[in-house]
């Protein structure tokens, strides 16, 4: 009984921490784009801004993917624990 509660708490904390990390990565990416925009006010074309945004998107996807997997797996296991408790 105590092990199940610990697993649910551990998985819930893993989801919360992963969400915070993904949020921080996205926020950092936004700040970096804003910095680039202010750093190159006249020489930063729309095309260059597009490519800079694409690079940031790829960085966010690469860094966030493991945490998104942790979130999905943890939620799957939490739902599984809830179903097993009902039985």
Secondary structure, DSSP 8 states (H G I E B T S, - for coil): -HHHHHHHHHHHHHHHHHHHHHHHHHHHHHHHHHHHHHHTTTT--HHHHHHHHHHHHHHHHHHHHHHHHHHHHHHHHHHHHHHHHH-
